[in-house]
Amino acid sequence: MPLEKVIIVGAGPSGLLLTLLLSRAGVNVELIEQTKTLDKNPRASHYTAESCYEFDRAGILDEVREAGFSPNGVSWRRLDDPAKPRLVKLSNPEPAPGEEDSEKHRHRMVCLPLHKLGVILEREVSTQPTATINYGWKVTEIGEDEEKGNAWVEVEKEDDSKEKREADYVVGCDGANSIVRRKLFGDWVFPGFTWDRQIVATNVYYPRLETGVDDYDDSQFFVDQEHWHMVARIQTDGLHRVTYGEIGGLTYDQLKERQPGKFQAFLPGKPTPDQYELVSFSPYKVHQRCVDKMRVGRFLLAADAAHLCNPFGGMGLTGGIADIGSLYDALLGIHQDKTDDSILDKYDEIRRKIWHDVINPVSSENMQRLYRYANADEATEKDPFFKMVKRMQAPEQEANKGEPNPGLPSLRYDMTQHFKK
């Protein structure tokens, strides 16, 4: 039997993407968001092939590519010896003329700040006759109606009035502080841990990052016990994301006071504040957490509402978008009577397994390799990832024969393989 309606809570990129995918397939979707506008804080900006696959299915990939750009690669670098800065580099070569839409390059990595992706998604959702977005609605209670066989959420509107909204399923895409997750499990139940280090994400215009004087790549991580950080171009006009590690326990004001000294310590040319434009400054705590269930009856969780990881390597963003792709397959399969609702248990099982087996360990290693070694030479000598990349880049050596495929397991999972035969 076709679904009558799906409610999605949270109009971040994950909620908007799921709304667009389902509504384009003819499913009625109501998207509920407690804020009045899209989030513009500095967040992730790089989309892997797995993310681009989902953008393609949603019909927005070409627009995302036009608004963004494809970075030339990513490197890991050192601060202690400017004469030989790169430890390793993974290139992202441009396709040859005429090959831009080939299978190999169609889903090539693209970079676009997340709030700009949100604008594209919001605009496309607004054109779908089966989708509605209700801004300024805050979910206050949730529940199921066994008689009707559906789920409901109670919302508080801007005028303080309350209303109950019903649907076949409710999906929580409402981020790390998800009200849906907290109503299901409790305010303080989110298994995992918080790192003892903090992260500060900034957006900055600094001309020296664009001049080529320091041979920067489009994206690079810096290995250093004190000043570990990342610098990445995120717009073609010269805007860069600079994300760096800080000691834990500092207040916002303390972190803001330390920011000029941090930039002067690790950015090329040791700039003072008059030499760059700080567009945004956003410190936050870093977590590695995953719920014990991503499905409870007619309630489902996805992306940051279900799991968190540190930002180095983009595993959180990619994993969240991969959740959306799997959940879209599952819900559409139910809508089209290609499977029953047991597919949602499979969604829960598989997405949590991918987090535990891939996202959590890989993202943890991505962050720790930036500061765990005494110096960059030790990192190059001991770190398994750096050694793997060096083997990849020396294919003619006998020592490389028989090496396993160095690629990571895919975060994307095709749920249609579990449909009725």
Buried (B, 14 or more C-beta within 10 A) or exposed (E): EEBEBBBBBBBBBBBBBBBBBBBBBBBBBBBBBBEEEBBEEBBBBBBBBBBBBBBBBBEBBEBBBEBBBBBBBBBBBBBEEEEEBEBBBEEBEEBEEEEEEEEEBBBBBBBBBBBBBBBBBBEBBEEBEBBBBBBBBBBEEBBBEEEEEBBBBBBBEEEEEEEEBBBBBBBBBBBBEBBBBBBBBEEEEBEBEBBEBBBBBBBBBBEBBBEEEBEBBBBBBBBBEEBBBBBBBBBEEBBBBBBBBBEEEBEEEEBBEBBBEBBBBBBBBEBEEEBBEBEEBBBBEBBBBBBEBBBBBBBBBBBBBBBBBBBBBBBBBBBBBBBBBBBBBBBBBBBBEBBEBEBBEBBBEBBBEBBEEBBBBBBBBBBBBBBBBEBBBEBBEEBEBBEBBBBBEEEEEEEEEEEEEEEEEBBBBEBEEBBEE
